[in-house]
């Protein structure tokens, strides 16, 4: 059975949410690849040291907050 901890799941969720804030690429192949990447990284990074995965999850969270603030100040509708 695959052993995936909480931090890789949090990192995958923050990566998915960060992608939802960005505009979708016009190429359908890129859309499919970007949709699968959070799942791939969640499983791939499950074996990495916890500190590294926590760093990536925290970096994603700060990037989400920064992107949301910029979009809010520019008047862009946030979904």
Secondary structure, DSSP 8 states (H G I E B T S, - for coil): -----HHHHHHHHHHHHHHHHS---SSHHHHHHHHHHHHHHHHHGGGS-HHHHHHHHHHHHHHHHHHHHHHHHHT----
